Protein backbone atom coordinates (compact mmCIF):
# COMPACT_ATOMS: atom_id res chain seq x y z
CA UNK A 1 0.00 0.00 0.00
CA UNK A 2 2.03 2.90 -1.34
CA UNK A 3 -0.06 5.53 0.37
CA UNK A 4 1.32 4.30 3.72
CA UNK A 5 4.87 5.23 2.69
CA UNK A 6 4.43 8.91 3.49
CA UNK A 7 5.52 9.03 7.14
CA UNK A 8 4.33 12.61 7.54
CA UNK A 9 0.82 11.77 6.34
CA UNK A 10 0.78 8.78 8.72
CA UNK A 11 1.57 11.14 11.61
CA UNK A 12 -1.08 13.58 10.42
CA UNK A 13 -3.61 10.74 10.31
CA UNK A 14 -2.60 9.73 13.84
CA UNK A 15 -3.17 13.33 14.90
CA UNK A 16 -6.56 13.32 13.19
CA UNK A 17 -7.48 10.03 14.84
CA UNK A 18 -7.05 11.63 18.25
CA UNK A 19 -9.00 14.68 17.08
CA UNK A 20 -11.76 12.31 15.93
CA UNK A 21 -11.94 10.74 19.38
CA UNK A 22 -12.59 14.19 20.84
CA UNK A 23 -14.93 15.37 18.09
CA UNK A 24 -16.83 12.07 18.05
CA UNK A 25 -17.00 12.07 21.84
CA UNK A 26 -17.78 15.33 23.58
CA UNK A 27 -17.84 17.15 20.25
CA UNK A 28 -20.83 15.10 19.13
CA UNK A 29 -22.73 16.41 22.17
CA UNK A 30 -21.92 20.09 21.51
CA UNK A 31 -25.32 21.02 20.06
CA UNK A 32 -27.13 18.61 22.35
CA UNK A 33 -25.66 20.18 25.47
CA UNK A 34 -26.59 23.67 24.30
CA UNK A 35 -30.16 22.43 23.91
CA UNK A 36 -30.16 20.86 27.38
CA UNK A 37 -28.58 23.96 28.91
CA UNK A 38 -31.72 25.97 28.31
CA UNK A 39 -31.68 27.06 24.66
CA UNK A 40 -34.64 26.38 22.37
CA UNK A 41 -34.09 24.49 19.12
CA UNK A 42 -33.97 27.72 17.04
CA UNK A 43 -31.74 29.27 19.71
CA UNK A 44 -29.34 26.32 19.54
CA UNK A 45 -29.11 26.55 15.76
CA UNK A 46 -28.56 30.32 15.91
CA UNK A 47 -25.84 29.94 18.56
CA UNK A 48 -23.99 27.53 16.29
CA UNK A 49 -24.55 29.86 13.32
CA UNK A 50 -23.00 32.66 15.37
CA UNK A 51 -19.82 30.60 15.84
CA UNK A 52 -19.44 30.10 12.08
CA UNK A 53 -20.31 33.73 11.28
CA UNK A 54 -17.67 34.88 13.79
CA UNK A 55 -15.15 32.57 12.13
CA UNK A 56 -15.88 34.26 8.81
CA UNK A 57 -15.38 37.71 10.33
CA UNK A 58 -11.98 36.98 11.90
CA UNK A 59 -10.34 34.45 9.55
CA UNK A 60 -8.39 37.07 7.54
CA UNK A 61 -6.38 37.88 10.69
CA UNK A 62 -4.84 34.40 10.51
CA UNK A 63 -2.69 35.05 7.43
CA UNK A 64 -0.12 37.46 8.98
CA UNK A 65 0.40 34.99 11.83
CA UNK A 66 0.85 32.11 9.38
CA UNK A 67 3.46 34.10 7.42
CA UNK A 68 5.37 34.78 10.62
CA UNK A 69 5.33 31.31 12.26
CA UNK A 70 4.50 28.74 9.55
CA UNK A 71 1.80 26.08 9.44
CA UNK A 72 2.85 23.50 12.01
CA UNK A 73 2.81 25.89 15.02
CA UNK A 74 -0.65 27.06 13.96
CA UNK A 75 -2.02 23.50 13.74
CA UNK A 76 -0.58 22.73 17.19
CA UNK A 77 -1.95 25.96 18.67
CA UNK A 78 -5.34 25.37 17.07
CA UNK A 79 -5.55 21.83 18.44
CA UNK A 80 -4.82 23.11 21.96
CA UNK A 81 -7.29 25.99 21.62
CA UNK A 82 -10.04 23.62 20.49
CA UNK A 83 -9.39 21.65 23.67
CA UNK A 84 -9.87 24.84 25.70
CA UNK A 85 -13.19 25.55 23.96
CA UNK A 86 -14.64 22.37 25.50
CA UNK A 87 -13.86 23.75 28.95
CA UNK A 88 -16.01 26.79 28.15
CA UNK A 89 -18.79 24.54 26.83
CA UNK A 90 -18.95 22.74 30.17
CA UNK A 91 -19.93 25.98 31.92
CA UNK A 92 -22.70 27.14 29.57
CA UNK A 93 -26.03 27.22 31.40
CA UNK A 94 -29.28 29.16 31.62
CA UNK A 95 -29.85 29.96 27.95
CA UNK A 96 -28.62 33.17 26.35
CA UNK A 97 -26.13 34.83 28.70
CA UNK A 98 -22.46 35.70 29.14
CA UNK A 99 -21.36 32.06 29.32
CA UNK A 100 -22.82 31.42 25.86
CA UNK A 101 -21.22 34.57 24.43
CA UNK A 102 -17.83 33.48 25.76
CA UNK A 103 -18.24 30.05 24.21
CA UNK A 104 -19.14 31.51 20.81
CA UNK A 105 -16.01 33.69 20.77
CA UNK A 106 -13.58 31.05 22.08
CA UNK A 107 -14.93 28.29 19.81
CA UNK A 108 -14.83 30.60 16.78
CA UNK A 109 -11.22 31.65 17.42
CA UNK A 110 -10.12 28.04 18.04
CA UNK A 111 -11.81 26.75 14.88
CA UNK A 112 -10.42 29.65 12.84
CA UNK A 113 -6.86 28.86 13.91
CA UNK A 114 -7.11 25.08 13.57
CA UNK A 115 -9.15 24.11 10.52
CA UNK A 116 -7.62 26.26 7.73
CA UNK A 117 -4.15 25.50 9.10
CA UNK A 118 -4.78 21.76 9.32
CA UNK A 119 -6.31 21.49 5.85
CA UNK A 120 -3.52 23.59 4.32
CA UNK A 121 -0.93 21.43 6.11
CA UNK A 122 -2.52 18.18 4.92
CA UNK A 123 -2.86 19.53 1.37
CA UNK A 124 0.78 20.58 1.25
CA UNK A 125 2.28 17.38 2.66
CA UNK A 126 -0.01 14.74 1.14
CA UNK A 127 0.50 12.96 -2.19
CA UNK A 128 -1.72 13.89 -5.13
CA UNK A 129 -1.49 10.39 -6.60
CA UNK A 130 -2.70 8.81 -3.34
CA UNK A 131 -4.94 11.63 -2.10
CA UNK A 132 -8.21 9.69 -2.24
CA UNK A 133 -6.80 6.74 -0.31
CA UNK A 134 -4.99 8.91 2.24
CA UNK A 135 -8.15 10.92 2.87
CA UNK A 136 -10.30 7.79 2.84
CA UNK A 137 -8.02 6.13 5.39
CA UNK A 138 -8.28 9.20 7.59
CA UNK A 139 -12.08 9.14 7.48
CA UNK A 140 -12.24 5.37 8.00
CA UNK A 141 -10.04 5.59 11.10
CA UNK A 142 -12.14 8.49 12.37
CA UNK A 143 -15.27 6.42 11.92
CA UNK A 144 -13.70 3.42 13.64
CA UNK A 145 -12.75 5.31 16.80
CA UNK A 146 -16.24 6.79 16.71
CA UNK A 147 -17.66 3.41 17.71
CA UNK A 148 -16.46 3.96 21.27
CA UNK A 149 -16.02 7.68 21.93
CA UNK A 150 -19.72 8.72 21.86
CA UNK A 151 -20.60 5.93 24.27
CA UNK A 152 -17.89 7.02 26.71
CA UNK A 153 -18.81 10.71 26.38
CA UNK A 154 -22.50 10.00 26.89
CA UNK A 155 -21.75 7.89 29.97
CA UNK A 156 -19.53 10.61 31.44
CA UNK A 157 -22.16 13.25 30.76
CA UNK A 158 -24.94 11.26 32.44
CA UNK A 159 -22.89 9.85 35.33
CA UNK A 160 -20.53 12.69 36.24
CA UNK A 161 -21.95 15.75 34.48
CA UNK A 162 -20.73 18.21 31.84
CA UNK A 163 -17.51 19.23 33.61
CA UNK A 164 -16.16 15.67 33.62
CA UNK A 165 -17.35 14.91 30.07
CA UNK A 166 -16.12 18.07 28.38
CA UNK A 167 -12.92 18.49 30.39
CA UNK A 168 -11.99 14.92 29.41
CA UNK A 169 -12.82 15.74 25.80
CA UNK A 170 -10.68 18.86 25.97
CA UNK A 171 -7.78 16.83 27.35
CA UNK A 172 -7.99 14.30 24.52
CA UNK A 173 -8.18 17.11 21.98
CA UNK A 174 -5.02 18.68 23.44
CA UNK A 175 -3.18 15.33 23.20
CA UNK A 176 -3.74 15.35 19.45
CA UNK A 177 -0.92 17.91 19.16
CA UNK A 178 1.74 15.37 20.22
CA UNK A 179 2.26 13.61 16.82
CA UNK A 180 2.79 16.99 15.18
CA UNK A 181 6.10 17.48 16.98
CA UNK A 182 7.58 14.90 14.56
CA UNK A 183 6.21 16.47 11.38
CA UNK A 184 8.04 19.13 9.32
CA UNK A 185 7.09 22.77 9.32
CA UNK A 186 5.83 24.34 6.12
CA UNK A 187 6.50 28.06 5.70
CA UNK A 188 3.97 30.48 4.24
CA UNK A 189 5.39 32.94 1.72
CA UNK A 190 4.90 36.65 2.32
CA UNK A 191 3.50 37.32 -1.15
CA UNK A 192 1.62 34.92 -3.45
CA UNK A 193 -0.18 36.75 -6.30
CA UNK A 194 -3.33 35.02 -7.48
CA UNK A 195 -3.59 32.59 -4.54
CA UNK A 196 -6.95 33.91 -3.35
CA UNK A 197 -8.37 34.01 -6.87
CA UNK A 198 -7.64 30.32 -7.49
CA UNK A 199 -9.71 29.42 -4.42
CA UNK A 200 -12.95 30.80 -5.91
CA UNK A 201 -14.24 27.52 -7.36
CA UNK A 202 -13.58 25.63 -4.13
CA UNK A 203 -15.17 28.45 -2.10
CA UNK A 204 -18.31 27.93 -4.18
CA UNK A 205 -18.09 24.18 -3.54
CA UNK A 206 -17.76 24.84 0.18
CA UNK A 207 -20.83 27.09 0.21
CA UNK A 208 -22.84 24.13 -1.04
CA UNK A 209 -21.14 21.78 1.39
CA UNK A 210 -21.88 24.22 4.22
CA UNK A 211 -25.57 23.99 3.42
CA UNK A 212 -25.28 20.20 3.42
CA UNK A 213 -23.55 20.25 6.81
CA UNK A 214 -26.02 22.71 8.33
CA UNK A 215 -28.99 20.42 7.73
CA UNK A 216 -27.65 16.93 7.17
CA UNK A 217 -25.17 17.00 10.07
CA UNK A 218 -25.81 19.76 12.62
CA UNK A 219 -29.60 20.07 12.54
CA UNK A 220 -29.90 16.31 12.25
CA UNK A 221 -28.04 15.87 15.54
CA UNK A 222 -30.77 17.88 17.25
CA UNK A 223 -33.53 16.00 15.39
CA UNK A 224 -31.99 12.62 16.28
CA UNK A 225 -31.72 13.58 19.95
CA UNK A 226 -35.38 14.61 20.02
CA UNK A 227 -36.41 11.43 18.16
CA UNK A 228 -34.72 9.35 20.85
CA UNK A 229 -36.69 11.04 23.62
CA UNK A 230 -33.78 13.33 24.60
CA UNK A 231 -31.97 10.29 26.02
CA UNK A 232 -28.24 11.04 26.09
CA UNK A 233 -27.14 7.39 26.28
CA UNK A 234 -29.46 6.35 23.44
CA UNK A 235 -28.08 9.21 21.36
CA UNK A 236 -24.50 8.07 22.06
CA UNK A 237 -25.43 4.51 21.13
CA UNK A 238 -26.93 5.66 17.82
CA UNK A 239 -23.69 7.47 16.98
CA UNK A 240 -21.65 4.37 17.84
CA UNK A 241 -23.77 2.18 15.55
CA UNK A 242 -23.33 4.69 12.75
CA UNK A 243 -19.57 4.75 13.17
CA UNK A 244 -19.40 0.95 13.01
CA UNK A 245 -21.32 0.92 9.73
CA UNK A 246 -19.05 3.45 8.04
CA UNK A 247 -15.66 2.34 9.34
CA UNK A 248 -14.38 0.52 6.23
CA UNK A 249 -16.09 2.30 3.34
CA UNK A 250 -13.83 5.30 2.82
CA UNK A 251 -10.67 3.38 1.92
CA UNK A 252 -12.38 1.44 -0.87
CA UNK A 253 -13.94 4.56 -2.40
CA UNK A 254 -10.65 6.44 -2.04
CA UNK A 255 -9.01 3.84 -4.31
CA UNK A 256 -11.71 4.43 -6.94
CA UNK A 257 -10.95 8.16 -6.85
CA UNK A 258 -7.23 7.61 -7.24
CA UNK A 259 -7.79 5.24 -10.17
CA UNK A 260 -9.58 7.92 -12.15
CA UNK A 261 -13.21 7.05 -11.35
CA UNK A 262 -14.00 10.26 -9.49
CA UNK A 263 -17.08 11.11 -11.60
CA UNK A 264 -18.60 7.73 -10.74
CA UNK A 265 -17.93 8.19 -7.02
CA UNK A 266 -19.60 11.62 -7.13
CA UNK A 267 -22.79 9.88 -8.23
CA UNK A 268 -22.47 7.41 -5.35
CA UNK A 269 -21.75 10.09 -2.76
CA UNK A 270 -24.44 12.57 -3.73
CA UNK A 271 -27.04 9.96 -4.66
CA UNK A 272 -26.78 8.06 -1.40
CA UNK A 273 -26.53 11.36 0.47
CA UNK A 274 -29.82 12.59 -1.03
CA UNK A 275 -31.51 9.30 -0.14
CA UNK A 276 -30.37 9.53 3.47
CA UNK A 277 -31.46 13.18 3.72
CA UNK A 278 -34.98 12.15 2.75
CA UNK A 279 -34.90 9.23 5.19
CA UNK A 280 -33.80 11.52 8.01
CA UNK A 281 -36.48 14.06 7.18
CA UNK A 282 -39.14 11.34 7.37
CA UNK A 283 -37.82 9.82 10.61
CA UNK A 284 -39.80 12.23 12.78
CA UNK A 285 -40.36 10.68 16.18
CA UNK A 286 -39.71 7.10 15.00
CA UNK A 287 -36.61 6.05 16.96
CA UNK A 288 -35.93 2.92 14.89
CA UNK A 289 -36.03 4.75 11.58
CA UNK A 290 -33.95 7.57 13.05
CA UNK A 291 -31.21 5.16 14.15
CA UNK A 292 -31.18 3.47 10.72
CA UNK A 293 -31.02 6.82 8.93
CA UNK A 294 -28.20 7.91 11.21
CA UNK A 295 -26.25 4.71 10.59
CA UNK A 296 -26.51 5.15 6.83
CA UNK A 297 -25.17 8.66 7.30
CA UNK A 298 -21.80 7.22 8.35
CA UNK A 299 -21.66 5.34 5.07
CA UNK A 300 -22.33 8.59 3.21
CA UNK A 301 -19.61 10.40 5.14
CA UNK A 302 -16.98 7.84 4.22
CA UNK A 303 -17.89 8.24 0.53
CA UNK A 304 -18.66 11.95 0.45
CA UNK A 305 -15.70 13.39 2.38
CA UNK A 306 -12.88 11.70 0.40
CA UNK A 307 -14.66 12.54 -2.87
CA UNK A 308 -14.89 16.22 -2.03
CA UNK A 309 -11.63 16.67 -0.13
CA UNK A 310 -9.55 15.02 -2.86
CA UNK A 311 -10.67 17.85 -5.15
CA UNK A 312 -10.07 20.44 -2.44
CA UNK A 313 -6.61 19.27 -1.35
CA UNK A 314 -5.25 18.73 -4.85
CA UNK A 315 -6.51 22.12 -6.04
CA UNK A 316 -4.95 23.69 -2.95
CA UNK A 317 -1.58 22.01 -3.52
CA UNK A 318 -1.51 23.29 -7.11
CA UNK A 319 -2.23 26.86 -5.97
CA UNK A 320 0.37 29.54 -5.29
CA UNK A 321 -0.19 29.27 -1.51
CA UNK A 322 -2.15 26.56 0.25
CA UNK A 323 -2.75 28.69 3.36
CA UNK A 324 -4.21 31.63 1.47
CA UNK A 325 -6.21 29.14 -0.57
CA UNK A 326 -7.80 27.55 2.49
CA UNK A 327 -8.44 30.84 4.27
CA UNK A 328 -10.41 32.01 1.24
CA UNK A 329 -12.03 28.70 0.34
CA UNK A 330 -13.19 27.83 3.85
CA UNK A 331 -14.76 31.26 4.11
CA UNK A 332 -17.28 29.81 1.67
CA UNK A 333 -18.01 27.00 4.12
CA UNK A 334 -18.61 29.48 6.93
CA UNK A 335 -21.06 31.35 4.70
CA UNK A 336 -22.86 28.15 3.75
CA UNK A 337 -23.20 26.64 7.20
CA UNK A 338 -24.09 29.88 9.02
CA UNK A 339 -26.78 30.84 6.51
CA UNK A 340 -28.05 27.26 6.42
CA UNK A 341 -28.36 27.10 10.20
CA UNK A 342 -30.05 30.51 10.31
CA UNK A 343 -32.51 29.35 7.63
CA UNK A 344 -33.20 26.16 9.56
CA UNK A 345 -33.76 28.13 12.76
CA UNK A 346 -36.27 30.33 10.92
CA UNK A 347 -38.16 27.29 9.63
CA UNK A 348 -38.35 25.73 13.11
CA UNK A 349 -39.49 29.06 14.58
CA UNK A 350 -42.25 29.17 11.94
CA UNK A 351 -43.43 25.75 13.11
CA UNK A 352 -41.79 23.37 10.63
CA UNK A 353 -40.79 20.08 12.35
CA UNK A 354 -37.05 20.10 12.94
CA UNK A 355 -36.50 16.86 11.00
CA UNK A 356 -38.20 18.30 7.91
CA UNK A 357 -35.92 21.31 7.86
CA UNK A 358 -32.92 19.20 6.86
CA UNK A 359 -34.44 18.85 3.39
CA UNK A 360 -32.74 22.13 2.49
CA UNK A 361 -29.51 20.09 2.41
CA UNK A 362 -30.70 18.76 -0.95
CA UNK A 363 -30.05 22.20 -2.43
CA UNK A 364 -26.47 22.07 -1.15
CA UNK A 365 -26.02 18.52 -2.46
CA UNK A 366 -27.16 19.55 -5.94
CA UNK A 367 -24.67 22.43 -5.90
CA UNK A 368 -21.85 20.13 -4.75
CA UNK A 369 -22.75 17.52 -7.39
CA UNK A 370 -22.46 19.98 -10.28
CA UNK A 371 -19.14 21.43 -9.11
CA UNK A 372 -17.53 18.06 -8.33
CA UNK A 373 -18.59 16.64 -11.69
CA UNK A 374 -16.90 19.59 -13.37
CA UNK A 375 -13.75 19.04 -11.33
CA UNK A 376 -13.42 15.32 -12.04
CA UNK A 377 -14.26 15.85 -15.71
CA UNK A 378 -11.24 18.17 -15.89
CA UNK A 379 -9.09 15.76 -13.85
CA UNK A 380 -10.17 12.28 -15.01
CA UNK A 381 -7.24 10.56 -13.33
CA UNK A 382 -5.91 12.08 -10.15
CA UNK A 383 -3.15 9.46 -10.17
CA UNK A 384 -0.23 11.50 -11.46
CA UNK A 385 3.50 11.02 -11.33
CA UNK A 386 5.05 12.29 -8.17
CA UNK A 387 6.88 15.58 -8.48
CA UNK A 388 10.63 15.22 -8.90
CA UNK A 389 11.12 17.14 -5.67
CA UNK A 390 9.75 14.75 -3.08
CA UNK A 391 10.98 16.49 0.06
CA UNK A 392 8.49 18.44 2.11
CA UNK A 393 10.81 21.44 1.97
CA UNK A 394 10.15 21.68 -1.78
CA UNK A 395 6.40 22.13 -1.34
CA UNK A 396 5.42 25.47 -2.85
CA UNK A 397 3.13 27.41 -0.56
N, C-alpha and C positions, 0 to 999 in steps of 0.2 A: 504494500500500500504506500505509494510514493508520497501521498499527501501527509504521511506521518513523519517524513524526513525533515521537515522544517521545525527545528527545535524551538524556535521563537514562537511559532504558531501553537505548538503543543503547550508551551507555558501560558500563552494567552488563553487557550481553551481551558487550562487548569484554573486560571484566574476567573474565567467566565463561569466555570462550574460552581465555584464558591459563591460568586454573585448570584447564580441561579438558586442556590440553596436559600439565600437570604430573600431574594425576590419571590421565590415560590413558597417561602414560609411566611414570615411576617408581612412581606410585601404584598402577598395575595390577600391579606386582610386589611389593607390600607383603606380602601373605600368602605369596607364593611364596618370597620371600627369608627369611621367618621359618622356613619349612619347610626350606629349604636350609641355614639357619644351625645346624640341629641339633635343632629341635623335631619331635616326631611330628605326625601329622595331628590327633589330638585336642588335643595341646598347642598347635598353631597356632590352632585354632578357639577354644580357651579363652583364649589370649592376646588375640585380637581381641575376644572377649566381655568380657574385663576392661577393655579400652579403653572400650567402650560403657557398661558398668556404672559405671565411674568418671565418665564424662560425666554420667550420671544423678545421681550423688551430689553433684556440684559445680555443676550448672547453675544452681541458685537463687542462687548468689553473683554471677551475671552481672547481675542486675537493678539493684542499687544502682550499679554501674559505668555501666550504660546510662543511668540517670537523670542521673548526673553529667556524662557526656561526650557523649551522643547516639549515634546509630547508625553514622554514617560512620566515626568514629575506631575503633569496635569492629570493623567489617568490615576496615578497613585493618590493624589490629593482628592480627586473626585470620588474615588472609592471610599476613602475615609470620611468625606463629608456626607456621602449618602448614608453611611453608618450613623452619623450624628443625627441625621434627619429622623431616624426611627426613634431616637430618644425624645425628640419633640413631639412625635406622634403619640407616644405613650401618655403624654400629659394634656392632650386635647380633651376637653369636657365642656358640657353645658351649651352646645350649639355655637352660634356665631359670637366669638369674643376674642380677646387678645391672644389666647393660646392657639386658636385657629389661624390668626393672622401671622403669628410667628412661624407656624408650621409651613404655611404657604410660601413665605419668603425663604426659609432655610431649605425646604425641599426644592424650590425653583433654582436656587443658587447651586445646590449640590448636583442636580440633574444637568444644569447648564455646563458645569465644569466637567462632569464625567462623560456623558454620552457622546458629544461631538469629538472629544479627545480620544475616547476608546475606539469609536468607529474609524476615525482617521488613522489611528495607530494600527488597527487590524487591517485596514485597506492598504497601508503602506508596506506592511511586513508580510502579508499573505502572498500566495502564489496565484497568478491569474489562471494558470492551467489547471489548478486544483481547487479553485475558489468554491465551487458548488459543494464539493465533498468536505472541504475544511469547514464551511459554514454549516453544512448538514450535520457533520459530526458534533459541532458546537451545540446545535439545537437538540440533537438526539441525547447528548449527555445532560443538557439542561432539563429535558423532559424526564430522563431517568431519575435524576436526583429529586425531581418533583414528586415522585411517588411516596416519599417519606416526609419531606419538609413541611407540607401543609398539615399533615396529621400531627406532627410535633408542635407546630405553631398553634394550631387549634387547641391542643391539649394544654399547652402553657397558658393560653389566653383564658380558657375556662377554669383551670385549676389554680393558677397563681395570679392571674390578672394581667392587664396591659403592660405594666412596668416590666415584669419578668419576660413576657413574650417579645416585646419590641426592643428591650435592651439586649436580649440574647440575639435577636435578628441583627441589631446594629453591630454587635461584636463579630458575628460571622461575616457581615459585609466588610468590616474593617480588615479581617484576616485575608480577604481576597487580594489585598495589595501585596502580600508576601511574594508570590511568584514573579511579580513584575521587577523585583530587584535583580533578577537574572536575565532580563531582556534588554536589548540595546535601546539607547535613546534615539530619537529621530528629530533633528532640528527643523524648525519652521523658518523659511526664508523671510527676509524683511519685506521684499517686494516680489509679487508674482502677478504680472499683468494678465488679465483675462480669466483668473482662477474663479472669481465669483460668477462670471458670465457662463462658464461651462457647467455650473451647477444648476442652471435653470430647469433643464428637463427633469432632473432628479427631484428638484424642489416641487415641481408639479406632481410627480409620482408620489412624493411624500404627503402632499395635501390630500390626495385620494386615500392613501394608506392611513392618514390621521383620522379621516372619517370612518374608515373601517374599524380602527382601534377604538374610537369613541363609542361606537355602538356594540360591535361584535365582542369586544374585550371588556372595556370598563363598565359600560352600562349593563352588560350581561352579568358581570359579577354581582351587581346589586339585585338583578332580576332572579338569578340563581339562588341567592341567599334568601330572598323573600319566598321563592317557590319551595324551599326546604324548611319553611316555618321559622326562619331566623335562627336556626340551630347551627351554632358555630362548628361543632364536631361533624355534623352531617355535611356541612359546606366543605370542610377540610377533606373529608372522605371522598366527596365528589371530585375535588381537584386531584387527589391521589389516583383515583381510577382513570381520570383523563390522562394524567402523565404516563401511566402504565401503557395505555393504548398507543400513545404517540412516540414511545421511546426509540423505536428502531426505524421509523419511516424516513426521517430526514437524510440519512446516509445513502439510502438507495436512490432517492430522487436527486440528491446532489450529484451522483454519478451520471444520471441522465443529462443533467445540465452541462456537466463538463464534457460529455461526449457529443455535444452539439444538438441536443433535443430540447432546448430551452422553450421553444414555442409550444411543444407538446405539453411540457410540464406546466406552462401558464394556464392551459386549458384545465388540467387537473386541479391546480391550486384554486383558481377562481371559481370553477364549476362546483367543486366540493364545498368551497367556502360559501357560495350562494345558497347551496342546499342546506347547510348547517345554520345559516342565518335564518332561513325560513322555519327550520325546525325549532330554533330557540325562540323565535317570535311566537310560535304556536304552543310552546310549553306551558305558558301561563302558570297555574298553580298545580300542575301535574308533576310531582316530584320525580317519578320514574322517567318520564319523557325528558325532564330537565337534566337529569343525570346522564342520560344517553346522549342528548344534544351536546352537553358539556364534554363528554368523552370524545365525541367525534371532532370537537374543536381542537383537541390536541393533535389529531391526525392532520387537520388542516394546517396548523401551525408549523408542523415539521415539513410540509410541502411548500407552504406559502413563503415562509421566511427565507429559506435558501434561494428560492426562485427570485425573490425581489432583491435580496441583499447581494447576490452575485452581480446583478446589474449595477447596484449602487457602488459596491466596493471596487469593481473593475473600472467603472467610469471615474471614480475618485482617484484611483492610482494613475490613470492616464492624464489627469488634470495637472495644471501647473503647481498646485499646492493642495494636498489632501485636507489640511486643516481648514483653509478658507472654504474649500468645497463643502465640507460637512457643516461648517457654521451656517453657510447660506442654505444648503439643501435641507438641513434639519429644521431650519426656520419654517419651511413649508409644512413639516409634520406638526409643529406647534400650532400653526394656523389651522390645519385640518382638525386636529384633536380638540382644540379649545372651542372652535366654532361648532363642531359636532356635538360636544358635551353640552354647550349652551343651547343648541337646538333641541337636544334630547330633554334637557331640563324644562324648556318651554312646553314641549309636548306633554310631559308628565304633569306640569302645572295646569295645563288645559284639560286634563282628565284622561289622557291616553294611557292605557296600561303600560307599565314600564317595559314589559317584554316586547310589546308591539313596536316600541320606539326604535329598537335595534334594526328595524327594516331599512332605516336610512343608510345603513352600512352597504346596502346593495348599490347605492349610487357611487360610493367610494370604490367598491369592487369593480364596477364597470369602468371607471376612470383608470384604475390600476391595470386592468386587463388590456385596454387599448395601448397604454404607454409601454407595458412590458412586451406586448407583441411587436411593437415597433422596434424596441431595443433588440430583441432576439432575432428579428428579421435582418437587422443590420449586422448582428454578430452571430451568425449561424453556428459557429463552433468556438466556444470560449477556450477550448484547449489550444493554446498557442505555445510556441517555443519559448523557453525561459530566456529572459534577457541575458546578454553576455555578462553583465555585471551582476553577479548573484549576491554580493554582500549587502547587508542592510544599509551600510554607509553610502551605497550608491543610489538609494531610493531618492527620487527627485520629489521634494515637497516644498 
